[in-house]
Amino acid sequence: MATTSGHTIKAFDEDLDRLRALISQMGGLAEHAIRESMRCLVQRDLEGAQRIVQDDKKLDALEMETERRAIQVLALRAPMAGDLRDVVAAIKISSVVERIGDYAKNIAKRVPLLANAGTIEPLSLMPEMARIATEMVHDVLTAFVERDAEAAVRVCERDRAVDDFYNSIFRTLLTFMMENPGNIGQSTHLLFIAKNVERVGDHATNIAEMVYYAATGEHLADRPRGDDLYKA
């Protein structure tokens, strides 16, 4: 069997598999947090929102574990070419997934602030926007595990739909506030929530670019974006 720096190729493959498994585990927690934060928002579930905030610590711990293992692989295996790109991508992606979890936590923190809000039309758009963003996260992490560059490209293409939802929600909430200044408070909270979801989509596309580079060694061409008039 061929060896690298005294280590079998099989052992190195197992190291990479463990890194991919950690990323998948982080992704599962982040996806669940986004879906749950949106459910808690719609149903005004204050206890559920609090659990999301508390559970974010699990993602933080997994990010640290992923980074520790990746650095260990770099030190012990001295990977090259595609293997090196995979390890570096794992470090970067774990940081981005942890940030996605933070966005879910931010949404959950605003649930109590909207507990007494009445029916707000833009709120009905939020779950679909979040569904698309969450599916993007799921699909791009699957693409990382499978080293599927084409799947990464498809994830980038779906970011436009998330941007379009955000722009629609922004315009509607702006009109809502102008028509009745009493709506400014709750509308502002919803704007922050919509922005957090929009950022989840952006981060999924960022991961997609990392996946594409790790798999091909080439940088992904600039992706098409939606109307960014309302993007900060």
Sine and cosine of phi, psi and omega as CSV:
sin_phi,cos_phi,sin_psi,cos_psi,sin_omega,cos_omega
0.00,0.00,0.67,-0.75,0.01,-1.00
-0.93,0.37,0.49,-0.87,0.00,-1.00
-0.76,-0.65,0.36,-0.93,0.08,-1.00
-0.72,-0.69,0.89,-0.45,0.00,-1.00
0.79,0.61,0.63,0.78,0.04,-1.00
0.99,0.14,0.01,1.00,-0.03,-1.00
-0.93,-0.37,0.64,-0.77,0.02,-1.00
-0.95,0.31,0.48,-0.88,0.05,-1.00
-0.88,0.48,-0.60,0.80,0.02,-1.00
-0.87,0.50,-0.68,0.73,0.01,-1.00
-0.89,0.45,-0.64,0.77,0.01,-1.00
-0.91,0.40,-0.66,0.75,0.07,-1.00
-0.86,0.51,-0.62,0.79,0.02,-1.00
-0.91,0.41,-0.60,0.80,0.07,-1.00
-0.88,0.48,-0.72,0.69,0.01,-1.00
-0.90,0.44,-0.63,0.77,0.02,-1.00
-0.89,0.46,-0.62,0.79,0.02,-1.00
-0.91,0.41,-0.63,0.77,0.05,-1.00
-0.89,0.45,-0.70,0.72,0.00,-1.00
-0.90,0.44,-0.60,0.80,0.01,-1.00
-0.91,0.41,-0.63,0.77,0.04,-1.00
-0.90,0.43,-0.66,0.75,0.04,-1.00
-0.89,0.47,-0.68,0.73,0.02,-1.00
-0.88,0.47,-0.66,0.75,0.01,-1.00
-0.90,0.44,-0.68,0.73,0.06,-1.00
-0.88,0.48,-0.68,0.73,0.00,-1.00
-0.88,0.48,-0.66,0.75,0.02,-1.00
-0.88,0.48,-0.67,0.75,0.02,-1.00
-0.92,0.38,-0.65,0.76,-0.01,-1.00
-0.92,0.40,-0.69,0.73,0.03,-1.00
-0.87,0.50,-0.71,0.70,0.00,-1.00
-0.88,0.47,-0.65,0.76,-0.03,-1.00
-0.91,0.42,-0.64,0.77,0.01,-1.00
-0.91,0.42,-0.75,0.67,-0.01,-1.00
-0.87,0.49,-0.70,0.72,-0.03,-1.00
-0.92,0.39,-0.63,0.77,0.01,-1.00
-0.89,0.46,-0.61,0.79,0.02,-1.00
-0.95,0.32,-0.64,0.77,0.05,-1.00
-0.88,0.47,-0.70,0.71,0.00,-1.00
-0.89,0.46,-0.59,0.81,0.02,-1.00
-0.91,0.42,-0.74,0.67,-0.04,-1.00
-0.92,0.39,-0.65,0.76,-0.07,-1.00
-1.00,-0.05,-0.02,1.00,-0.04,-1.00
0.83,0.56,0.71,0.71,-0.01,-1.00
-1.00,0.03,1.00,-0.09,-0.08,-1.00
-0.95,0.32,-0.62,0.79,0.01,-1.00
-0.92,0.39,-0.67,0.75,0.03,-1.00
-0.89,0.46,-0.63,0.78,0.02,-1.00
-0.89,0.45,-0.63,0.77,0.02,-1.00
-0.91,0.41,-0.60,0.80,0.03,-1.00
-0.90,0.44,-0.63,0.78,0.02,-1.00
-0.87,0.49,-0.69,0.72,0.01,-1.00
-0.88,0.48,-0.69,0.72,-0.02,-1.00
-0.93,0.36,-0.64,0.77,-0.07,-1.00
-0.95,0.32,-0.21,0.98,0.01,-1.00
-0.87,0.48,-0.40,0.92,0.02,-1.00
-0.89,0.46,-0.48,0.88,0.02,-1.00
-0.90,0.43,-0.66,0.76,0.04,-1.00
-0.91,0.42,-0.65,0.76,0.02,-1.00
-0.86,0.50,-0.69,0.73,-0.02,-1.00
-0.92,0.40,-0.64,0.77,0.01,-1.00
-0.93,0.37,-0.58,0.81,0.06,-1.00
-0.88,0.47,-0.69,0.73,0.01,-1.00
-0.90,0.44,-0.64,0.77,0.01,-1.00
-0.92,0.40,-0.66,0.75,0.03,-1.00
-0.89,0.46,-0.71,0.70,0.01,-1.00
-0.89,0.46,-0.66,0.75,-0.01,-1.00
-0.88,0.47,-0.73,0.69,-0.02,-1.00
-0.92,0.39,-0.62,0.79,-0.01,-1.00
-0.90,0.43,-0.68,0.73,0.04,-1.00
-0.90,0.44,-0.61,0.80,0.05,-1.00
-0.89,0.46,-0.68,0.74,0.03,-1.00
-0.89,0.45,-0.69,0.73,0.01,-1.00
-0.88,0.48,-0.65,0.76,-0.05,-1.00
-0.96,0.28,-0.63,0.77,-0.12,-0.99
-1.00,-0.01,-0.53,0.85,-0.12,-0.99
-0.98,-0.22,-0.34,0.94,-0.06,-1.00
0.72,0.69,0.85,0.52,-0.06,-1.00
-0.91,0.41,0.39,-0.92,-0.01,-1.00
-0.75,-0.66,0.31,-0.95,0.12,-0.99
0.79,0.62,-0.81,-0.59,-0.08,-1.00
-0.88,0.47,-0.58,0.81,0.01,-1.00
-0.91,0.42,-0.66,0.75,0.02,-1.00
-0.90,0.44,-0.67,0.75,0.03,-1.00
-0.88,0.47,-0.62,0.78,0.02,-1.00
-0.89,0.46,-0.69,0.72,-0.03,-1.00
-0.92,0.39,-0.71,0.70,0.02,-1.00
-0.89,0.45,-0.64,0.77,0.03,-1.00
-0.88,0.47,-0.63,0.78,0.00,-1.00
-0.87,0.50,-0.66,0.75,0.02,-1.00
-0.89,0.45,-0.74,0.67,-0.04,-1.00
-0.91,0.41,-0.68,0.73,-0.06,-1.00
-0.92,0.40,-0.63,0.77,0.00,-1.00
-0.87,0.49,-0.60,0.80,0.03,-1.00
-0.92,0.39,-0.65,0.76,0.00,-1.00
-0.93,0.37,-0.66,0.75,0.01,-1.00
-0.90,0.43,-0.62,0.78,0.05,-1.00
-0.88,0.48,-0.61,0.79,0.02,-1.00
-0.92,0.38,-0.60,0.80,0.06,-1.00
-0.88,0.48,-0.64,0.77,0.08,-1.00
-0.88,0.48,-0.58,0.81,0.04,-1.00
-0.90,0.45,-0.60,0.80,0.03,-1.00
-0.90,0.43,-0.66,0.75,0.06,-1.00
-0.88,0.48,-0.66,0.75,0.03,-1.00
-0.89,0.45,-0.65,0.76,0.02,-1.00
-0.88,0.48,-0.65,0.76,0.04,-1.00
-0.89,0.46,-0.72,0.70,-0.03,-1.00
-0.87,0.49,-0.59,0.80,-0.02,-1.00
-0.91,0.41,-0.39,0.92,-0.01,-1.00
-1.00,-0.01,-0.15,0.99,0.01,-1.00
-0.85,0.53,-0.73,0.68,0.02,-1.00
-0.88,0.48,-0.48,0.88,-0.02,-1.00
-0.96,0.29,-0.27,0.96,0.00,-1.00
-0.92,-0.40,0.23,0.97,-0.08,-1.00
-0.86,0.50,-0.55,0.83,-0.06,-1.00
-0.97,-0.25,0.18,0.98,0.00,-1.00
-0.95,0.31,0.59,-0.81,0.04,-1.00
-0.98,0.19,-0.29,-0.96,0.02,-1.00
-0.96,0.29,0.83,-0.55,-0.02,-1.00
-0.84,-0.54,0.86,-0.50,-0.10,-0.99
-0.80,0.59,-0.72,0.69,-0.03,-1.00
-0.87,0.50,-0.42,0.91,-0.01,-1.00
-0.88,0.47,-0.48,0.88,-0.01,-1.00
-0.94,0.35,-0.34,0.94,0.01,-1.00
-1.00,0.07,-0.36,0.93,-0.11,-0.99
-0.86,0.50,-0.74,0.68,-0.06,-1.00
-0.86,0.51,-0.63,0.77,0.00,-1.00
-0.93,0.37,-0.66,0.75,0.07,-1.00
-0.86,0.51,-0.71,0.70,0.00,-1.00
-0.92,0.39,-0.56,0.83,0.01,-1.00
-0.88,0.47,-0.71,0.71,0.00,-1.00
-0.90,0.44,-0.72,0.70,-0.02,-1.00
-0.88,0.47,-0.66,0.75,0.00,-1.00
-0.92,0.40,-0.66,0.75,0.05,-1.00
-0.90,0.44,-0.58,0.82,0.07,-1.00
-0.88,0.48,-0.69,0.72,0.02,-1.00
-0.88,0.47,-0.74,0.68,-0.01,-1.00
-0.86,0.51,-0.75,0.67,-0.09,-1.00
-0.94,0.35,-0.59,0.80,-0.03,-1.00
-0.95,0.30,-0.53,0.85,0.04,-1.00
-0.96,0.27,-0.54,0.84,0.14,-0.99
-0.89,0.45,-0.65,0.76,0.03,-1.00
-0.89,0.46,-0.59,0.81,0.04,-1.00
-0.91,0.42,-0.74,0.67,-0.02,-1.00
-0.87,0.49,-0.63,0.78,-0.06,-1.00
-1.00,-0.06,0.01,1.00,-0.03,-1.00
0.79,0.61,0.75,0.66,-0.09,-1.00
-0.97,-0.24,0.99,-0.12,-0.05,-1.00
-0.91,0.41,-0.62,0.78,-0.03,-1.00
-0.91,0.42,-0.62,0.78,0.04,-1.00
-0.90,0.43,-0.58,0.82,0.04,-1.00
-0.89,0.45,-0.65,0.76,0.03,-1.00
-0.89,0.46,-0.66,0.75,-0.02,-1.00
-0.90,0.43,-0.56,0.83,0.06,-1.00
-0.89,0.45,-0.69,0.72,0.02,-1.00
-0.85,0.53,-0.63,0.78,-0.05,-1.00
-0.91,0.42,-0.41,0.91,-0.04,-1.00
-1.00,0.08,-0.13,0.99,-0.01,-1.00
-0.91,0.43,-0.47,0.88,0.00,-1.00
-0.87,0.49,-0.62,0.78,0.00,-1.00
-0.89,0.45,-0.64,0.77,0.03,-1.00
-0.91,0.42,-0.68,0.73,0.04,-1.00
-0.87,0.49,-0.66,0.75,0.00,-1.00
-0.90,0.43,-0.64,0.77,0.07,-1.00
-0.88,0.48,-0.71,0.71,-0.03,-1.00
-0.88,0.48,-0.72,0.70,-0.01,-1.00
-0.88,0.47,-0.64,0.76,0.02,-1.00
-0.90,0.44,-0.70,0.71,0.01,-1.00
-0.90,0.43,-0.67,0.74,0.00,-1.00
-0.86,0.51,-0.75,0.66,-0.02,-1.00
-0.89,0.46,-0.65,0.76,-0.02,-1.00
-0.91,0.41,-0.69,0.73,0.00,-1.00
-0.93,0.37,-0.57,0.82,0.04,-1.00
-0.89,0.46,-0.70,0.72,0.05,-1.00
-0.89,0.45,-0.66,0.75,0.01,-1.00
-0.85,0.53,-0.67,0.74,-0.02,-1.00
-0.96,0.29,-0.60,0.80,-0.01,-1.00
-0.93,0.36,-0.57,0.82,-0.01,-1.00
-0.96,0.30,-0.51,0.86,-0.03,-1.00
-0.52,-0.86,0.97,-0.23,-0.01,-1.00
-0.84,0.55,-0.36,0.93,0.04,-1.00
-0.92,0.39,-0.25,0.97,0.00,-1.00
-1.00,-0.02,-0.04,1.00,-0.12,-0.99
-0.87,0.49,-0.68,0.73,-0.05,-1.00
-0.86,0.52,-0.85,0.53,-0.04,-1.00
-0.93,0.37,-0.54,0.84,0.02,-1.00
-0.92,0.39,-0.60,0.80,0.04,-1.00
-0.89,0.45,-0.67,0.74,0.05,-1.00
-0.88,0.48,-0.67,0.74,0.01,-1.00
-0.92,0.40,-0.56,0.83,0.06,-1.00
-0.89,0.46,-0.68,0.73,0.04,-1.00
-0.89,0.46,-0.65,0.76,0.01,-1.00
-0.90,0.44,-0.72,0.69,0.02,-1.00
-0.87,0.49,-0.62,0.78,0.01,-1.00
-0.91,0.42,-0.63,0.78,0.04,-1.00
-0.89,0.46,-0.67,0.74,0.02,-1.00
-0.91,0.41,-0.66,0.75,0.03,-1.00
-0.87,0.49,-0.60,0.80,0.02,-1.00
-0.94,0.35,-0.52,0.86,0.09,-1.00
-0.86,0.51,-0.70,0.71,0.04,-1.00
-0.88,0.47,-0.66,0.75,0.04,-1.00
-0.88,0.48,-0.68,0.73,-0.01,-1.00
-0.92,0.38,-0.56,0.83,0.07,-1.00
-0.89,0.46,-0.63,0.78,0.03,-1.00
-0.94,0.34,-0.56,0.83,0.07,-1.00
-0.89,0.46,-0.67,0.74,0.05,-1.00
-0.89,0.46,-0.65,0.76,0.00,-1.00
-0.85,0.52,-0.64,0.77,0.03,-1.00
-0.91,0.42,-0.62,0.78,0.05,-1.00
-0.91,0.42,-0.68,0.74,0.00,-1.00
-0.89,0.46,-0.70,0.72,-0.01,-1.00
-0.87,0.49,-0.70,0.71,-0.01,-1.00
-0.92,0.39,-0.67,0.74,0.00,-1.00
-0.88,0.48,-0.61,0.79,-0.07,-1.00
-0.98,0.18,-0.53,0.85,-0.14,-0.99
-0.91,-0.42,-0.36,0.93,-0.10,-1.00
0.98,0.18,0.10,1.00,0.00,-1.00
-0.86,-0.51,0.47,-0.88,0.02,-1.00
-1.00,0.09,0.63,-0.78,0.02,-1.00
-0.95,0.32,0.67,-0.74,0.03,-1.00
-0.89,0.46,0.41,-0.91,0.02,-1.00
-0.79,0.61,0.77,-0.63,-0.06,-1.00
-1.00,0.06,0.50,-0.87,0.06,-1.00
-0.93,0.37,0.60,-0.80,0.00,-1.00
-0.84,-0.54,0.37,-0.93,0.07,-1.00
-0.98,0.22,0.00,-1.00,0.05,-1.00
-0.86,0.50,0.89,-0.45,-0.09,-1.00
-0.98,-0.22,0.44,0.90,-0.05,-1.00
-0.85,0.53,-0.56,0.83,-0.10,-1.00
-0.97,-0.26,0.17,0.99,-0.03,-1.00
-1.00,0.01,0.71,-0.71,0.01,-1.00
-0.99,0.15,0.00,0.00,0.00,0.00
